[in-house]
Amino acid sequence: MRYIKEFSEFNSNSESFIIVIDNTMPPEKKYLANIVNYLEKSNKNYVVADNSDEITNYCKSHNIVGAISTGSDYRVNEDSNVISYKALQNFKFPILAMCFGYQSMAKFYGVEILSGPEIKGEFYLDNFDVSHFLFNDIDLNSTEVSFCFHDYPAEVPQGFTKIAELDGKIAGISNDHLKRYGLLFHPEDLTTTHIIIDNFIESL
């Protein structure tokens, strides 16, 4: 399945694109639809890549200014073909990674990924960095976020800082120098948390 959508304006530059790194498991690709729907409704230019060759080709043929790395039914400790690693190795532009994308980002930077029972549902974060730009204009004390995960990083990767926590688990990380951000939850799932993705895109 391939998506590509072009609109007349995006950050005042009609040739700028978000690349969605599609980590999802076919045929359902269930963690892709909400991201695509968000980008469609927000009138953003985007392309979706679900393999390393597409990542390379889109980066050559499009002016990619940022990336969103999706969740997945795959498990980072079991799947050896993680295409988000390609993005982490080669991209120079900002990356927002959610759930599996976040777990693979942490593993890429040398962190052990732990596993436990599935945690699924809408929860309030226990702690979060109110000053982080991703959380601008959203009150996470009164706004639940959507989780669906088994796996989580044992620690914060070197060079990153923790920006969110749920039940003692690291639920968000940030490296402002590399402009790489990871969230264990799915801001694309709820309209009330779309502002988090808005904040990322507005920073590009």
C-alpha positions as CSV (number, residue, x, y, z in Angstrom):
1,M,0.0,0.0,0.0
2,R,1.4,3.4,-1.0
3,Y,0.2,6.8,-0.1
4,I,1.3,10.1,-1.6
5,K,-0.6,13.4,-1.2
6,E,0.5,16.8,-2.5
7,F,-1.2,20.1,-1.5
8,S,-0.6,23.6,-2.7
9,E,0.9,24.9,0.6
10,F,3.0,23.5,3.4
11,N,5.1,25.8,5.5
12,S,4.9,28.3,2.7
13,N,6.8,25.9,0.5
14,S,4.7,23.7,-1.9
15,E,7.7,21.5,-2.5
16,S,8.3,20.5,1.2
17,F,7.2,17.1,2.4
18,I,6.8,15.0,5.5
19,I,7.9,11.4,5.1
20,V,6.0,8.8,7.0
21,I,8.1,5.9,7.9
22,D,5.6,3.0,7.8
23,N,6.7,0.4,10.3
24,T,3.3,-1.3,10.3
25,M,2.5,-4.9,9.7
26,P,0.6,-5.8,6.5
27,P,-2.1,-6.3,5.5
28,E,-3.9,-4.3,8.2
29,K,-1.3,-1.5,8.6
30,K,-3.5,-0.4,11.5
31,Y,-1.1,2.2,12.9
32,L,-0.8,4.1,9.6
33,A,-4.4,5.1,9.0
34,N,-4.7,7.7,11.8
35,I,-1.5,9.4,10.8
36,V,-2.5,9.6,7.1
37,N,-6.0,10.9,8.1
38,Y,-4.4,13.6,10.3
39,L,-2.1,14.7,7.5
40,E,-5.0,14.7,5.0
41,K,-7.2,16.8,7.3
42,S,-4.3,19.1,8.1
43,N,-3.5,19.7,4.4
44,K,0.1,18.6,4.7
45,N,2.3,17.3,1.9
46,Y,3.4,13.8,2.7
47,V,4.8,10.6,1.3
48,V,4.7,7.2,2.9
49,A,7.6,4.7,2.7
50,D,7.4,1.1,3.8
51,N,10.8,-0.1,2.7
52,S,14.4,1.2,2.6
53,D,14.4,1.7,-1.2
54,E,11.3,4.0,-1.0
55,I,13.0,5.9,1.8
56,T,16.1,6.5,-0.4
57,N,14.1,7.3,-3.5
58,Y,11.7,9.8,-1.8
59,C,14.7,11.6,-0.2
60,K,16.2,12.0,-3.6
61,S,13.1,13.0,-5.4
62,H,11.3,15.2,-2.7
63,N,12.3,18.0,-0.4
64,I,11.8,16.1,2.8
65,V,11.8,18.4,5.8
66,G,10.8,16.0,8.6
67,A,9.7,12.4,9.4
68,I,7.1,10.6,11.4
69,S,7.8,7.0,12.4
70,T,4.8,4.9,13.1
71,G,3.8,2.3,15.5
72,S,3.6,-1.4,14.6
73,D,2.5,-4.9,15.6
74,Y,6.1,-5.9,15.0
75,R,8.4,-6.2,18.1
76,V,11.7,-4.5,18.1
77,N,13.4,-7.5,19.8
78,E,12.0,-10.0,17.3
79,D,12.0,-8.3,13.9
80,S,15.4,-7.8,12.3
81,N,14.2,-5.7,9.3
82,V,13.3,-2.4,11.1
83,I,13.1,0.1,8.3
84,S,13.1,3.0,10.8
85,Y,16.8,2.2,11.4
86,K,17.5,3.4,7.8
87,A,16.0,6.8,8.6
88,L,17.9,7.0,11.8
89,Q,21.2,6.2,10.1
90,N,20.7,8.7,7.2
91,F,18.2,11.4,7.9
92,K,19.5,14.9,8.9
93,F,16.1,16.3,9.4
94,P,13.8,16.1,12.5
95,I,12.1,12.8,13.4
96,L,9.0,12.2,15.6
97,A,8.7,8.6,16.5
98,M,5.7,6.9,18.1
99,C,5.4,3.6,20.0
100,F,7.3,1.1,17.8
101,G,9.1,4.0,16.1
102,Y,10.1,5.2,19.5
103,Q,11.2,1.8,20.8
104,S,13.3,1.3,17.7
105,M,14.9,4.8,18.1
106,A,15.9,3.9,21.7
107,K,17.3,0.5,20.6
108,F,19.2,2.2,17.7
109,Y,20.9,4.4,20.3
110,G,22.0,1.4,22.3
111,V,19.3,1.0,25.0
112,E,17.9,-2.3,26.1
113,I,14.2,-2.8,25.3
114,L,12.2,-4.5,28.0
115,S,8.9,-6.3,27.6
116,G,5.8,-6.8,29.7
117,P,2.1,-7.3,29.6
118,E,0.2,-5.2,27.0
119,I,-0.8,-1.8,28.2
120,K,-3.6,-0.5,26.1
121,G,-6.0,2.4,26.6
122,E,-6.2,6.1,27.4
123,F,-4.2,7.3,30.4
124,Y,-2.9,10.4,32.0
125,L,0.9,10.7,32.0
126,D,2.4,10.6,35.5
127,N,5.1,13.1,34.7
128,F,5.9,15.3,31.7
129,D,8.1,18.2,30.8
130,V,5.7,21.1,30.6
131,S,8.4,23.3,29.0
132,H,9.0,21.0,26.0
133,F,7.7,22.4,22.7
134,L,5.9,19.2,21.8
135,F,3.5,19.8,24.7
136,N,2.8,23.5,24.0
137,D,-0.9,24.4,24.2
138,I,-2.0,21.1,25.7
139,D,-2.7,20.4,29.3
140,L,-1.6,16.9,29.9
141,N,-2.8,17.1,33.5
142,S,-6.3,17.0,32.1
143,T,-5.8,15.3,28.7
144,E,-5.4,11.5,28.4
145,V,-3.1,10.0,25.8
146,S,-3.5,6.7,23.9
147,F,-1.2,3.8,24.6
148,C,-0.9,0.3,23.1
149,F,2.4,-1.3,23.9
150,H,4.3,-4.3,25.3
151,D,7.9,-3.0,25.0
152,Y,9.6,0.0,26.4
153,P,13.2,1.3,26.9
154,A,15.1,0.4,30.1
155,E,16.7,3.8,30.2
156,V,17.0,7.1,28.4
157,P,19.5,6.9,25.5
158,Q,22.7,8.9,25.8
159,G,22.3,12.4,24.6
160,F,18.5,12.4,25.2
161,T,16.4,13.6,28.0
162,K,13.2,12.2,29.4
163,I,10.1,14.3,28.7
164,A,7.3,11.9,29.7
165,E,6.6,9.0,32.1
166,L,3.8,6.5,32.7
167,D,3.9,4.2,35.7
168,G,7.6,4.4,36.0
169,K,8.2,3.7,32.3
170,I,9.9,6.2,30.0
171,A,7.1,7.5,27.8
172,G,8.9,10.3,25.9
173,I,12.4,11.3,25.0
174,S,14.0,14.2,23.3
175,N,17.3,15.1,21.7
176,D,17.1,18.8,20.8
177,H,20.5,18.8,19.1
178,L,19.6,15.9,16.7
179,K,15.9,17.0,16.6
180,R,14.8,13.5,17.4
181,Y,11.8,12.9,19.6
182,G,10.1,9.7,20.7
183,L,6.8,9.0,22.3
184,L,5.6,5.7,23.7
185,F,2.0,6.8,23.1
186,H,0.0,7.6,19.9
187,P,-0.9,11.3,19.6
188,E,-2.4,10.6,16.2
189,D,-5.2,8.5,17.8
190,L,-7.1,11.3,19.5
191,T,-8.0,14.7,18.1
192,T,-7.3,16.1,21.6
193,T,-3.6,15.2,21.2
194,H,-3.1,16.1,17.5
195,I,-1.7,19.4,18.8
196,I,1.5,17.4,19.7
197,I,2.0,16.5,16.1
198,D,1.1,20.1,15.1
199,N,3.8,21.3,17.4
200,F,6.4,19.0,15.8
201,I,5.4,20.1,12.2
202,E,5.4,23.7,13.1
203,S,8.9,23.4,14.4
204,L,10.3,22.2,11.0
